[in-house]
Amino acid sequence: MSSLNHNTFSLRSVLEKEKLNGSNFLEWYRNLRIVLRQEKRDYVLEKVLPEKYRSNAPQSDKNAWDKHSNDVVDVTCLMLATMNSDLQKQYENVASPIEMITSLKAMFQEQARTERYL
């Protein structure tokens, strides 16, 4: 097993240790960003997937869109897999990590504000 694969597994295990349950949103979100940064997928939390390319688009544009689209799916699944079952049910049909994070931030905003000042 290469060291990259080992590091990825090791970091993902941080997220799997304690699933998002609401009271641990800030810690979960911080760990999510760390894991995604290490995997070079953190951009999907901020960069919206553009409209699909046209058939005559350059291959490099097609490849970039395909990578972004695959990363969105992977990150969405990772986020769902590291939530408790109640949150999974609530977010299972949300297709965008950006949408999911925006909603979670709104839901747990008061907790985040309180923890920031402690």
N, C-alpha and C positions, 0 to 999 in steps of 0.2 A: 504494500500500500504506500503510495507516495505521501510525502509530508504534507502536500496541499490537501489531499483528501483527508488525511488525519486531522489537520487543523480545522477543516470545514466541519467534520463530524464533531470534533471537540467543541467548537463554538456553538454549533446548533444544539448541542446537549444543554447549554446554558438556558436556552429558550424552553426546552422540553422539561427542565427541572421543575419549574413552577408555572403552570398555565395561567394566562390572563384570566383574572376573576373579577376585575373591577377595582378592587382595593389596591392592586399592585400595578396599575396602568403605567405609571412613570418608569418603574424599574423594567417592566416588560418592553416598553417602547424603546428605552435606552439600549437594552440588550438586542432588540430587533435591529436597530440601526447599526450596532456593532457587527452583528452577524452579516447583515447585508453589505456593509462597507467592505468587510473581508472578502465577500463573494463578488464584489464589484457589481452589485445589483441595487445599491441604495438609491440610485437615480429614479427608480420606479415609484418611490414615495413622493416625488415632487414633479416628475416629468410625465405629462399625460401622453398616452399612446396616440400618435397622430392617426389621421385617417389612413386606411390601407392604400398602398401605392397603386399607381396605374400600371397596366400591363406593359407599357413601354418605358417604365422607369428603369434607370440603370441598376444593374445587379447589386451594386454596393448599397443602394437605397432599399432594395428588396431584402437583402441580408440584414441590414440594420433594423428594419421594421420587424422582420421575423424574430430576431434576437430580443427586441423590446417586448414583443407580444409573448414570447415564451417566458421571459423574465417576469412579466406581469402575472401569468398563470402560476409560475413557481412560487412567487412571493405571496400571492393570494392564498395558495394552499398552505404554505408555511405559516402564515398568520392564523389561518383557521385551525390548523393542527395544534397550535400553541395557545388556544383559547379553551376555556371550560365549555361544557356542552351547551349551556344556555346561550352564551355569546356565539358559539358556532351556529346554532339554529337561527339566531337573529341575523347573522352576516353571511350565511352560506350562499345566498343568491347575489351578493354584491361582487361584481366582477373586477373592481378596481381597487388596488391597495390605497390609492389616494382617497377614494370615497370612504373606504373603511376607516382609515386613520382620521380623516376629518370628522366622521361621525363619532368615533371613539373619543377623540379629543373633546368634542362638544358634550358627550355623555359624562365624561370624567373630569371636566374642566374645573369644577369646584374643588375636587380632591387635589388636582394638580396645583391649583392656586394655593391651597392650604399647605401642601407639602413644600412648596417653593419658599414659603416664609417661615418655616420651622427651623 
